[in-house]
């Protein structure tokens, strides 16, 4: 059986983890927005459309 201090510690760690994940999600959203803006600026300057549908990840393919 867990003591009250162990339960409180687990609860506190969960709250900290949730807080950090929310902050990380916000930072990722800000980064994604900045990348999209940069993509638009570069596309405009070059006069071409750069595919913003995601990057090509070939790591799962077998050579």
Secondary structure, 3 states (H helix, E strand, C coil): CCCHHHHHHHHHHHHHHHHHHHHHHHHHHHHHHHHHHHHHHHHHHHCCCCCCCCCCCCCCCCC
